[in-house]
Amino acid sequence: MDYKVFPREGVSLKALLSWHASKDLPENYTTRQVFKTVLEETKQFQCSLAEYFVAQSETGSRYANSVAPQAKYYIIHSWDYRFREDTLQSLEDYREKHSLEDIYVWLDIACLNQHSAERHARTYDWWSAGSKAQTDSDDPDGENENRQSLYTPKRRSFFPSKRKTRGAGSLDRAKSRLGDKSSSFFEDVQSFKKVIAIWHPWDDAVLLNSIWCVWEIYVATRAGMNVVFFLSQSQRSDISEHLPNRFENLVDKVDDFQVENCQSYHRRQKKRILRAAAAEERNFNSKIKHIVLNFCLERALKTVQNSPKFSLQDKAYASLLPVMSFVS
């Protein structure tokens, strides 16, 4: 089976913010709602938003330098998050926290061609956790027949017209720099500098509701990547205020995690990920809980250390001890 290149282009956060502002979308729109706008914006060329930015930069300066050949940050986020207020704001806070002028991120809604993603979403080959991808002979359901790897549609001209169009050349050159073949997410994720998992809100496990987000966390961790769970500034402030009362609730939700209860908008995808999870890790649920509970504990400890609200003699600190002891 031919494994096509996984798009590793990074989209400028500034460009995403500018694009979102130009669409005049409600700030409480979820990523799932913004998805419809992305489809409409890129409908003419049937391309990803990143490819659209490249094409636009050829005809003007609006999206100049908006796409880099290789993203530095791979972003894990829930499509149930508010796109502007939760996802983009968290990335803004990350950029400001690290004093960066801009960051180039791999964000699925922008970097994947959403017109073909759903059509190719029922195969699992590329998402294998190990470097050995699944073959057709391992596909008892016949789901791979005449199909390609997930999110890797057949390579074709960016623009439908046979005539050379401005923007196509830059796009082809950017793609050619990425190489010719790729075998799995396990290998591709290692090309990124860092994996950032946006956690919102701090006292809920929304990210763990998505089977894709869970799988991304697991494979990235198994590939040796440092998965950084990131809270926006507003969430860091909120955790300082409500940590004693709501931390136990968060721990309970994470401890109740079962991959079988995760959501997926594609029934076959969920079925195959569950099969892969069982094959990859005997105690898959425990592995995910361990990863996330470690984050919860570290976040609580940082809050205790940095907030004047807590002291060794304080009741708020004392109320945290039993829960923190459970997590550790």
N, C-alpha and C positions, 0 to 999 in steps of 0.2 A: 504494500500500500504506500502511496506517495504522500508524505507529510509536508504540506506547504508551510510557508513561513508564518509564524505567529507574529502579528503586528506589534512591534515593540516601541513604536513611536510614542513620544511624550507630548502631551498638550500643555501649553502654558496656562497656569492658573489665571493669570491676568486676562488671557484670551477667553477663557471660560466665563469669567466674571463679566467681561465686556459683552460677550455673546448673550448671556442670560439677561443682562440689563437691556439689551437692544430688542429683546423679544417681549419686554413688558409683561412678564409672567408673574402671577401672584407668588410672593415669597414663601408661602406655605405649600406650594406644589411639591409633591413627592417626586422622586426620580422617575417613578413609574408614569407619572403624569407628564413630566418633561419629555419623556421618551417619545410621545406623540409629536411634540414639536420638533424633535431631532429628525424624525422620519419625514416630516413635512419639509423641513429645511433642506434635506439632502435627497429628496425624492427625484429631482431631475437627473442626478448623476448616479443614484443608487450606490452611494458611498458612505463611508464613516464621516463623522463630524470632523475628525482630524484631517481627513483627505479633503473635505470641503474647505477647511481653513487654508490648506496648501493652495488649492485652486484660486481662492479669493485673494491670496497674497500675491498671485501673479498679475492680477488686474488692478491692484491698489495696495495701499500701505496699512489698511485696517488690521489685517491679521499677519503682518510681517513678523517673522521670527516666532510665530505662534506654535510651531511644531518642530520638535527635535527628533533626529533619527532614532535615538535611544532614550527612553524615559529613565529617570533616576529612581522614581518612587512608584511602586505598584500599590494601588489603593484598593482595599477591601471595604466595601460599604453596602448597606442594605438599600434596596430600591424602595423600601418603605420609609426611609429617611426623607425629610424635606430637603430638596436638592440644594437650594440656596442657603437656607438657615442652618441646616445641619451639616451636610457634606462639604459644600464649598466654604462655609464659615470655619469649619474645623481645619480645612487646609490653609485658609488664610491665617488662622491662629498659629498653625504649625510654622508657616513661613515667617511670621513675625517673631515667634518665640526663638527661632534660630537665626534671626537677623538676615534673612535671605531676600534679595530683590524680587525674585520670581522662582517658581519651581515648575519643573516639567513632570507631569504625572501620567501614569497609565490608569485611565478611568474607563471602565468597560463601555459605558454609554457613549463615550466620545471616541474611543480608539478602535472599537469593533464596528464593523459594518452591520448596523442593526437591521438592514433590509434582508440580509442573508443569514443573520445569526439564528433566527428562529427556525428557518428552513433547514439548517444544518445542526440544530441543537440536539438531535436525538441520538447522535453517535457519541461515543465516549473515549475513543482511542487516545486523543491528545491529552485528556484530563487524567490519564493514568498517574498514579502516585510515584511509580518507579520509572526507571529509564527505559524499561522494556514495554513498548506499547502493545496493546491488544491487537490481535490479528483477526481476520475474518473467520478463521477456524475456531476462534474462541467466542464466537457470537452465535449462540444457539437460537436466538430470537430472530436472526436474519436482519437485524436493524442496520447493519453496515452495508448491505448490498447496494451497489451503485451509488454510494454516498462517500463523502470525504470526512476528514476529521472535524470535530466540533469547532465552530467559528473559523473554519479555514476554507471558505468557498473557492471554487475554481478560479484561478487567476485569469482576469480578462482586462481589456482596456478600461481605464477609469471613466472615460467619457464615451457615450454611446456612438457618437459620430465617428466616421472613418477619418475625417479630416483632423489633423493635429490641432489640439486646442491648448491654449495657454494654461499651464498648471499641470498638465499631464506629464510633461517632461520632468519637472521637479519631483513629482510624486513617484515616478518610476525610478528616478535616481535614488530617492530616499529608500525605496523598497529594496533596490539592488544591493545597497550597503548592508542589508540585514542578513544576507546569505541566501542559500537556496532551499535548505531543508531543515526540519526540526522534528524531534521525535516525541516530546511530551512536555507537559506543564512543569513537571519535576525539573527538567533541564532548563526550560525557558525562564522560569521565575528567578533562576540564579543570575540572570543577566542584569537584574535590577539592583540598585544600590541598597534599597531598603523596602520592606513591606510595611505599609501603614494600615492598620485596621481601625477604622473610625468607630468609636464606641459612644453611642448616644441613645437615650440619656444614660447617665452614669449608673442609675439605680435599676436599670432594666436590661434584659438580655435579648434585645431586639435582633442583634446581629446573628444570634444563634438560632433564630427562627428560619433562616435561609440555609438550605442544604448546600448551596453553592458557596456561600460565605464560610460555612463550616469546613467544606472541602478545601477551599483556598488556604484557610488557616492551617489545616493539617498538613497539606502537601508542602507549603512554604516552610513550615517548621521542620518537616522531615528532610527537606532539601538543605537544611542548615542555615536558613535565613533567619535573621532576627526580626520577628514580627512585633512591631511596636503598636500597642493599643493606645490610641490617642483620644484624649478628651478635649473638647473646645474650652476656651477660657470661661465661658458662662457655666459650663458643666464643672469645671474645677472649682469655681466659686461656690456653686451649689453644693458640691460634695463637702466643702468645708463647713457649710451651714447645717447640713442635714445628715452628716455621716453617722452619728450615733443611732439615729432613729431608722434609717433606711438601708444601712449596710447589710444587716441580717437578711432583709428582703431580697437584696441582690444575690447574696450567697445562696439563699434557698433556690432562687430561680436557676442559677447556674448548676447547682447540685441536682436539680430535677431534669437536667438536659438528657434527652434521648434522641439520637440521630433519626430514629424511626419517625419521630414526630415533626421533623423539619418540613418546611414547605418547599414546593417546587412547582413551577408553572408548566412543567413537562413531566408527565407521569413516568415515561420511560427513563428519563434522566434520573429521577429519584431512585427508580428500581436499580439502575446500573451503578449508581454511586453507593447505594446500600450494599450491593454485592461486592463492590471494590473495597469499601470500608471494612467489611467482614473479612475479606481476603488479606488486606494489608495489616490490620491491627486486631488482635484477638480482643483487646479491651478498648475499642475505639472510643466509646463514650467516656471512659475514664481518662483517656489521653486528652480529649478536648477539655474536659472539666479541669484537669491538672493545669493545662496551659492558661485557661481563662481565670481560674481561681488564684493562680500565681500573680496574674495581673491585678486582680482585685486586692490581694494582700499588699502588694507593692504600692498600689495607689493609696490605700488606707494608711500605710506607714508613712508615706511621703506627706500626706495631709496632716497627720499627727505631728510630724517633725516640723512642718512649715507654718502651721496655724497656731497663733497665740491662744486660741480657744482651748487647746489641750495642754495638760500638764500631768505629771505622774500622779498627782494627788487629786486630779479633777474627776468628777463623777462621769463626765462624758467619756474620758479615756477608760475609766474602769468598766463602763458598759460595753466597750469594744472588745475587751480582752477575751471573753468566752468565744465570740464569733471568730476573732483573729486566730485564736488557738485552734479552732475547728478547721479553718482554712489551711493553716500550716501543718 
